Amino acid sequence: MTQPSPVPPEPLSAEGAAQLDAGRPLDAVDVLRRAVAAGEPSAADLLARAYLDSGSWHEAADWLTVVVEQGHVRFAGRLGVALAELGERARAESMLRLAVETGELVAANDLAILLRDEGRLAEAVQLLGYAAESGDELAAANVVELHLEAGNLSAAAAAAERYAAQSRPDTLVALADVRAMEGRADEAESWYRRAGELGALRAHTAYGQFLAGRGDTAGAERELREAERHAEPGWAYVLGRFLLDEGRLDEARRYLQISVDSGDSSARQALAELDGGDPGDD
């Protein structure tokens, strides 16, 4: 019986992945660049993640431009994200559209943010609706949040009710956000809890912010610590902002710095506020 070929070891990629999982994307960049040079199959995707997670936008754009020009269009979405952060909005839109057209539905979420920021809300909603109907869970949740940001609660409610499904836990967070805005607090709390049980991407962060808004600081901190434990997107900034608002400055500084190191401009502004500077200064 023929034995399967052994999978070649990828020691540098494994080291870089461990650094990424430990929240050290800058440390991961150097080792993953060596992994790419060594031809390790997993290295390119990991290096793209390291660049983006560390906020190394120029380095990401320079490298990913070459990669996409070589025909690796699966990196187009990530190139679009880097270009958007650099303010190259036309190129970013082109790359994000390429990503969506070639089947990377998740890129629709980044493209929608770009369109929203340019005041093209109708296009953003239409794009997210297409992605949601095609099965992208983030798009289904984000179209609700887009309506909420625009102050259109009725449209947000309609979208939330259309897409909410326990098989797509992030949509339950969006439904909870709508119920909170409608003043249906008990129902909102129930959906936040259910979303957390099902592993929604930002369930604990959203629930913590909801509890903080109701004045339940102990409950809010409990949920935000859970967000940290689950490494939810943006957890460090939200926890740091909460601690800053609670006057726990030394604790806040630690988490805001983590977020700054990940390229979060909101965290940079909050850290400047903590230091008594002008939040508008870099």
C-alpha positions as CSV (number, residue, x, y, z in Angstrom):
1,M,0.0,0.0,0.0
2,T,1.4,3.4,-1.0
3,Q,2.1,5.7,1.9
4,P,1.1,9.3,1.6
5,S,4.0,11.7,1.0
6,P,5.1,13.3,4.3
7,V,4.2,17.0,4.8
8,P,7.4,19.0,4.7
9,P,8.1,20.8,7.9
10,E,7.6,24.6,8.1
11,P,9.6,25.6,11.2
12,L,9.8,29.3,10.5
13,S,6.1,29.5,9.7
14,A,5.3,27.6,12.9
15,E,7.4,30.0,14.9
16,G,5.7,33.0,13.2
17,A,2.3,31.6,13.7
18,A,3.0,31.1,17.4
19,Q,4.1,34.8,17.7
20,L,0.9,35.9,16.0
21,D,-1.2,33.8,18.3
22,A,0.6,35.3,21.3
23,G,-0.3,38.8,20.0
24,R,3.2,39.8,18.8
25,P,2.7,40.5,15.1
26,L,5.7,42.8,14.8
27,D,8.0,40.0,16.1
28,A,6.4,37.6,13.6
29,V,7.1,39.8,10.6
30,D,10.9,39.1,10.5
31,V,10.7,35.4,10.9
32,L,7.8,35.1,8.4
33,R,9.8,37.1,5.8
34,R,12.5,34.5,6.2
35,A,9.8,31.7,5.9
36,V,8.6,33.3,2.6
37,A,12.2,33.4,1.3
38,A,12.6,29.8,2.2
39,G,9.5,28.8,0.2
40,E,7.4,27.5,3.1
41,P,3.9,27.0,1.8
42,S,2.0,28.6,4.7
43,A,4.4,31.6,5.0
44,A,2.8,34.0,2.6
45,D,-0.7,34.0,4.2
46,L,0.9,34.3,7.7
47,L,3.1,37.2,6.6
48,A,0.2,39.1,5.2
49,R,-1.6,38.6,8.5
50,A,1.5,39.8,10.5
51,Y,1.8,42.9,8.4
52,L,-1.9,43.8,8.8
53,D,-2.2,42.9,12.5
54,S,0.9,45.0,13.3
55,G,-0.4,48.0,11.3
56,S,2.6,47.9,9.0
57,W,0.6,49.3,6.1
58,H,3.5,50.6,3.9
59,E,5.3,47.3,4.1
60,A,2.1,45.3,3.5
61,A,1.2,47.4,0.5
62,D,4.7,47.2,-1.1
63,W,4.9,43.4,-0.7
64,L,1.3,42.6,-1.5
65,T,1.4,44.7,-4.7
66,V,4.1,42.6,-6.0
67,V,2.3,39.4,-5.0
68,V,-0.9,40.4,-6.7
69,E,0.9,41.6,-9.8
70,Q,2.4,38.1,-10.0
71,G,-1.1,36.7,-10.3
72,H,-1.9,35.7,-6.7
73,V,-5.3,37.5,-6.6
74,R,-6.3,35.8,-3.3
75,F,-4.2,38.5,-1.7
76,A,-6.2,41.4,-3.4
77,G,-8.5,41.9,-0.5
78,R,-5.7,42.2,2.0
79,L,-3.9,44.6,-0.3
80,G,-7.0,46.7,-0.5
81,V,-7.1,46.9,3.3
82,A,-3.5,48.2,3.5
83,L,-4.1,50.7,0.7
84,A,-7.2,52.0,2.4
85,E,-5.3,52.6,5.6
86,L,-2.7,54.5,3.6
87,G,-5.4,56.7,2.1
88,E,-5.0,55.3,-1.4
89,R,-8.7,54.9,-1.8
90,A,-9.0,54.5,-5.5
91,R,-6.5,51.7,-5.6
92,A,-8.0,50.2,-2.5
93,E,-11.5,50.1,-4.0
94,S,-10.1,48.5,-7.2
95,M,-8.3,45.7,-5.2
96,L,-11.3,45.1,-2.9
97,R,-13.7,44.9,-5.9
98,L,-11.3,42.4,-7.5
99,A,-11.3,40.3,-4.4
100,V,-15.2,40.3,-4.3
101,E,-15.4,39.5,-8.0
102,T,-13.0,36.5,-7.6
103,G,-15.1,35.0,-4.8
104,E,-13.7,36.5,-1.6
105,L,-17.0,37.6,-0.1
106,V,-15.4,38.7,3.1
107,A,-13.7,41.6,1.2
108,A,-17.2,43.0,0.7
109,N,-17.1,44.1,4.3
110,D,-14.0,46.2,3.9
111,L,-15.2,47.6,0.6
112,A,-18.5,48.6,2.3
113,I,-16.5,50.5,5.0
114,L,-14.6,52.3,2.3
115,L,-17.8,53.3,0.4
116,R,-19.5,54.4,3.6
117,D,-16.6,56.6,4.5
118,E,-16.9,58.3,1.1
119,G,-20.6,58.9,1.6
120,R,-21.7,56.2,-0.7
121,L,-24.0,54.6,1.7
122,A,-26.5,53.2,-0.8
123,E,-23.7,51.4,-2.6
124,A,-22.3,50.0,0.7
125,V,-25.7,48.7,1.7
126,Q,-26.3,47.1,-1.7
127,L,-22.9,45.4,-1.6
128,L,-23.4,44.0,1.9
129,G,-26.9,42.8,1.0
130,Y,-25.4,40.9,-1.9
131,A,-22.7,39.4,0.3
132,A,-25.3,38.5,3.0
133,E,-27.6,36.8,0.5
134,S,-24.6,34.9,-0.7
135,G,-24.0,33.5,2.7
136,D,-21.3,35.8,4.3
137,E,-22.1,36.0,8.0
138,L,-20.1,39.2,8.7
139,A,-21.9,41.0,5.8
140,A,-25.3,40.0,7.3
141,A,-24.3,41.5,10.6
142,N,-22.5,44.5,9.1
143,V,-25.5,45.7,7.0
144,V,-27.4,46.0,10.2
145,E,-24.7,48.0,11.9
146,L,-24.4,50.2,8.8
147,H,-28.1,51.1,9.1
148,L,-27.6,51.8,12.8
149,E,-24.7,54.1,12.1
150,A,-26.8,56.0,9.6
151,G,-29.6,56.4,12.2
152,N,-32.1,54.3,10.2
153,L,-33.4,52.1,13.0
154,S,-36.3,50.7,11.0
155,A,-34.1,49.5,8.2
156,A,-31.7,48.0,10.7
157,A,-34.5,46.1,12.4
158,A,-35.7,44.8,9.1
159,A,-32.3,43.6,8.1
160,A,-31.6,42.1,11.6
161,E,-34.8,40.2,11.6
162,R,-34.2,39.0,8.0
163,Y,-30.8,37.6,8.6
164,A,-30.8,36.5,12.3
165,A,-30.1,32.8,12.7
166,Q,-28.6,30.8,15.4
167,S,-26.4,29.0,12.7
168,R,-24.8,32.5,12.1
169,P,-24.1,33.8,15.7
170,D,-22.8,37.2,14.6
171,T,-26.3,38.0,13.2
172,L,-27.6,37.6,16.8
173,V,-25.2,40.3,18.0
174,A,-26.6,42.6,15.4
175,L,-30.2,41.7,16.4
176,A,-29.2,42.4,20.1
177,D,-27.8,45.8,19.1
178,V,-31.1,46.7,17.4
179,R,-33.2,45.6,20.4
180,A,-31.0,47.7,22.6
181,M,-31.5,50.7,20.4
182,E,-35.3,50.0,20.5
183,G,-35.2,50.1,24.3
184,R,-36.0,46.4,24.5
185,A,-33.2,45.8,27.0
186,D,-34.2,42.4,28.4
187,E,-34.6,41.0,24.9
188,A,-31.2,42.5,23.9
189,E,-29.5,41.0,26.9
190,S,-30.9,37.6,26.0
191,W,-29.6,37.8,22.4
192,Y,-26.2,39.0,23.6
193,R,-25.9,36.0,25.9
194,R,-27.1,33.5,23.3
195,A,-24.6,34.9,20.8
196,G,-21.8,34.5,23.3
197,E,-22.9,30.9,23.9
198,L,-22.7,30.2,20.2
199,G,-19.3,31.8,19.8
200,A,-20.1,35.0,17.9
201,L,-17.1,37.0,16.9
202,R,-17.7,40.1,19.1
203,A,-20.4,38.9,21.4
204,H,-18.6,39.6,24.7
205,T,-17.4,43.0,23.5
206,A,-20.8,44.1,22.4
207,Y,-22.5,42.8,25.6
208,G,-19.9,44.5,27.7
209,Q,-20.5,47.8,26.1
210,F,-24.3,47.3,26.5
211,L,-23.8,46.6,30.2
212,A,-21.5,49.6,30.6
213,G,-24.2,51.8,29.0
214,R,-26.7,50.5,31.6
215,G,-24.3,51.4,34.5
216,D,-23.5,47.8,35.3
217,T,-19.7,48.3,35.5
218,A,-19.0,44.9,37.2
219,G,-20.9,43.1,34.5
220,A,-19.3,45.1,31.8
221,E,-15.8,44.4,33.0
222,R,-16.7,40.7,33.3
223,E,-17.7,40.6,29.6
224,L,-14.8,42.6,28.4
225,R,-12.4,40.3,30.2
226,E,-14.2,37.5,28.4
227,A,-13.6,39.4,25.1
228,E,-9.9,39.5,26.0
229,R,-9.9,35.7,26.8
230,H,-11.5,35.0,23.4
231,A,-9.3,37.5,21.6
232,E,-12.3,39.2,20.0
233,P,-11.5,41.9,17.4
234,G,-10.7,45.2,18.9
235,W,-11.0,43.9,22.5
236,A,-7.9,45.8,23.7
237,Y,-9.2,49.2,22.7
238,V,-12.7,48.6,24.1
239,L,-11.3,47.3,27.5
240,G,-8.7,50.1,27.6
241,R,-11.4,52.7,26.9
242,F,-13.6,51.2,29.6
243,L,-10.9,51.3,32.2
244,L,-10.0,54.9,31.1
245,D,-13.6,56.0,31.6
246,E,-13.5,54.3,35.0
247,G,-10.4,56.3,36.0
248,R,-8.2,53.2,36.2
249,L,-5.4,54.9,34.3
250,D,-2.5,52.5,34.7
251,E,-4.6,49.6,33.7
252,A,-6.0,51.5,30.8
253,R,-2.6,52.4,29.5
254,R,-1.6,48.8,29.2
255,Y,-4.5,47.8,27.0
256,L,-4.5,51.0,24.9
257,Q,-0.8,50.4,24.2
258,I,-1.6,46.9,23.0
259,S,-4.2,48.4,20.6
260,V,-1.8,51.1,19.4
261,D,0.8,48.5,18.6
262,S,-1.8,46.8,16.4
263,G,-2.4,50.0,14.5
264,D,-5.6,51.3,16.1
265,S,-5.9,55.0,15.6
266,S,-8.8,55.3,18.1
267,A,-6.5,53.8,20.7
268,R,-3.8,56.3,19.9
269,Q,-6.2,59.1,20.5
270,A,-7.4,57.6,23.8
271,L,-3.8,57.2,24.9
272,A,-3.1,60.9,24.1
273,E,-6.2,61.8,26.1
274,L,-4.8,59.7,29.0
275,D,-1.5,61.5,28.8
276,G,-3.2,64.9,28.8
277,G,-2.3,65.7,25.2
278,D,-4.4,66.7,22.2
279,P,-6.2,63.6,20.9
280,G,-5.8,65.0,17.4
281,D,-2.0,64.9,17.6
282,D,-0.1,61.9,16.2
